[in-house]
Amino acid sequence: MPAVTRPLPGEYAPYHEDYIGLVGTGEIITLLTDQIEKTKEILGAVPSEYSSFRYEDGKWTISEVVGHLIDTERVMAFRALAFARGDRYDIPGVDQDQYVAESAYRNCRIPDLVLEFEALRVSTTSFFANLESDKWMRGGNASGQFVTVRALAYIIAGHELHHIEVLRQRYLDSPEFALKD
């Protein structure tokens, strides 16, 4: 497995800088793998009966946030696959709110979503771990912006870090959630 370094500006849209900036130093495959247990631990502490908790009207439920993580990883991993395999077609963007609204995540139990997340992340990590070194710098247009395979791996990791922090701050540490104990 080749050593993969942090992507440079120009390999991703400026709005992805926030996600990429959250990713620590180290090998991206190791970082993605390590996130599995950390995320499982955090989500595993959420009682199933709180899966429909939302910190404010109009915001996603905890289950929908986890579902959004899953959907986004699938989309980003597909983009990485397409570009790594030499696909030259532009890949359209995704409306995250429509994806959540059209999903059944609001009806899912947290433990089931944790299992789905883990299975997906193992698959995503295996894909990246088996990439040849020349494929990491391939790229294409997704959502109207150029992005490399390398940047997509970092975006996946940073997107998860972002939403786990949102879950901590806005959901799990909120007074409303604490009152449900």
Secondary structure, DSSP 8 states (H G I E B T S, - for coil): --------TTSS-GGGHHHHHHS-SS-HHHHHHHHHHHHHHHHHTS-GGGTT--SSTTS--HHHHHHHHHHHHHHHHHHHHHHHTT--S-B----HHHHHHTSSGGG--HHHHHHHHHHHHHHHHHHHHT--GGGTT-EEEETTEEEEHHHHHHHHHHHHHHHHHHIIIIIITSHHHHHT-
